[in-house]
Amino acid sequence: MSVAFRRESDDEHKEPRFELPLPAGPNIVTPRGDRLIRAQVQRLERSLADDPADPESRQRDLRYWNTRAATAELAPPPPEGEVAIGTRVRFTLNGTERRIDIVGADEADPATHRIGFASPLAQAMIGAEEGELLPFNGKADAIEILAIGLIPDEDAA
């Protein structure tokens, strides 16, 4: 019989499943970020125990989150009056006032004004103090730091 007519399993024709990519650099987290990572590990473990059917993608996700939990480094408390991981910053960018929280990579969510410390905007601000004018995106005075504080506890839950 010709090889052309031989039926092989469908698994042989599927795209390979690769591991989820880990963000480059250290895994610095806020206390909230650390809690979120550990909660995600517990959720995935429960999901695998409750429903063992088709566990491949959940096991891959669990490997990712276990790695993130094992490599998490708690950010040191931010210096008072200085932009750092764990701070809420009020600033103007090209004349428009904004507010962001600077957090770890896994906690970042731009829709809720949380940006990762490795993002270009956070990198431009880290180490700055209130009243400083900072360059960004090719413009010398694009950012003005208006206020710096810790991320409030109600937002850290």
Secondary structure, DSSP 4 states (H G I P E B T S, - for coil): --GGGPPPPGGGGSPPPPPPPPPSS-EEE-HHHHHHHHHHHHHHHHHHHH--SS-HHHHHHHHHHHHHHHHEEEPPPPPTTB--TTEEEEEEETTEEEEEEEE-GGG-BGGGTEEETTSHHHHHHTT-BTT-EEEETTEEEEEEEEEEEEPPHHHH-
